[in-house]
Amino acid sequence: MTPTEAPSIPFFNYPSLFAGEEAELVTLFRDVGRRGAFILQPDLARFEADLAAYLGARHALGVGNATDGLIIALRAAGIGAGQEVIFSSHTMVATAAAIHFTGATPVPVECGTDHLIDPVAVEAAITPRTRAILPTQLNGRTADMDALGKLAQHFGLAIIEDAAQALGSRFRGQAAATFGAAAAISFFPAKLLGSLGDGGAVVTNSAAIYGRLVELHDHGRRADGEIVSWGLNSRLDNLQAAILRHRLRSFGAAIERRRALARLYRERLAGLEELKLPPGPDGDRDHFDVYQNYETEAVRRDLLREFLKGRGIGTLVPWGGKAVHQWERLGFEQRLPFTERLFERLLLLPLNLSLSDGDIHRVCDAIQSFYCG
Ligand SMILES: *Cc1c(COP(=O)(O)O)cnc(C)c1O
């Protein structure tokens, strides 16, 4: 078969999220629909309990999406106007927007060679106004939480994790989303655990923070109906919760499949000098990575991308091509040379549950022929 005849490999296959288990999902919709169980219903409470148990956390609270989850988490931890929160500029703009909407100032810093927040850069950015560190557990990998935890303790800062991309990831055996005062997880369809729409959760081990989160996500309302503060409306739909609860049951297998695909990429591509791969799934005792994304650094990135596109293979340049501080209209004044250079080379290869081993081989064959002729 010539390359143009081969079926294309999209970067992400959205229809497969439904087609892969249509019958089970329709049964589930019917059940929820017939019960009229749409908002704050038992499927949601059960999913929250299952999610907390999976993570080894005390509390999980469904919210409308992870961006809202971060806003609520920051507010519950007391972050607000006049304060600064440090984050890695290699993240979704949502991370910084969440800080902005609490009234605090988002302070972007460099990432390290593994693309996650650099603790040395964090320390250098701390000022008397700093109140929190917001590490993004990027690409299914957890940051060095020992180093960040020591900084937080020494300088009296809170840690709020952006774990949107990291459900199931671990650092030294401990699950992402359980290290700080609170953390947000995303159930956007293309995330590790995807719903059929928007969704998120906030996770915490603190009963006091959980109480605040509950109020903040539901109009400032307490369990007894009393309005005790200004709040948002950001609840996880019960129908989405039912889908997520169903999908959480096979999540362990999903993670193992992602790690197998990452292993296969490494076997096929580790010899290429022009392509730097993310850390492998084996041999690093500190990190258990779950590969939300397979983020490479590619020499001649844009040409490689075009070449793969010509062979029907979809790739993605992260975050529309810029780190958060590089979006001029957001008003950042920082220069982050390491991150800026990195963004000239970053390229995500397809890695998701709709891909066969054969698909990965095809992607690798194409990359080999691009670099090796
Ligand atoms: C997806 C994502 C978000 C936002 O999640 P939503 O649920 O879409 O609000 C935030 N941060 C990171 C790192 C993400 O990948």
Ligand as a Chemical Component Dictionary entry (heavy atoms), coordinates in Angstrom:
data_LIG
# 
_chem_comp.id                   LIG 
_chem_comp.type                 NON-POLYMER 
_chem_comp.pdbx_formal_charge   0 
_chem_comp.three_letter_code    LIG 
# 
loop_
_chem_comp_atom.comp_id 
_chem_comp_atom.atom_id 
_chem_comp_atom.alt_atom_id 
_chem_comp_atom.type_symbol 
_chem_comp_atom.charge 
_chem_comp_atom.model_Cartn_x 
_chem_comp_atom.model_Cartn_y 
_chem_comp_atom.model_Cartn_z 
_chem_comp_atom.pdbx_ordinal 
LIG C1 C1 C 0 -6.994  19.961 30.297 1  
LIG C2 C2 C 0 -6.194  20.775 31.224 2  
LIG C3 C3 C 0 -6.742  21.760 32.048 3  
LIG C4 C4 C 0 -8.172  22.156 31.968 4  
LIG O1 O1 O 0 -9.058  21.107 32.156 5  
LIG P1 P1 P 0 -10.617 21.353 31.867 6  
LIG O2 O2 O 0 -11.288 20.190 32.517 7  
LIG O3 O3 O 0 -10.783 21.340 30.379 8  
LIG O4 O4 O 0 -10.980 22.663 32.465 9  
LIG C5 C5 C 0 -5.925  22.408 32.940 10 
LIG N1 N1 N 0 -4.628  22.144 33.008 11 
LIG C6 C6 C 0 -4.043  21.223 32.230 12 
LIG C7 C7 C 0 -2.590  20.933 32.386 13 
LIG C8 C8 C 0 -4.791  20.520 31.299 14 
LIG O5 O5 O 0 -4.206  19.620 30.504 15 
# 
loop_
_chem_comp_bond.comp_id 
_chem_comp_bond.atom_id_1 
_chem_comp_bond.atom_id_2 
_chem_comp_bond.value_order 
_chem_comp_bond.pdbx_ordinal 
LIG C1 C2 SING 1  
LIG C2 C3 SING 2  
LIG C2 C8 DOUB 3  
LIG C3 C4 SING 4  
LIG C3 C5 DOUB 5  
LIG C4 O1 SING 6  
LIG O1 P1 SING 7  
LIG P1 O2 DOUB 8  
LIG P1 O3 SING 9  
LIG P1 O4 SING 10 
LIG C5 N1 SING 11 
LIG N1 C6 DOUB 12 
LIG C6 C7 SING 13 
LIG C6 C8 SING 14 
LIG C8 O5 SING 15 
# 
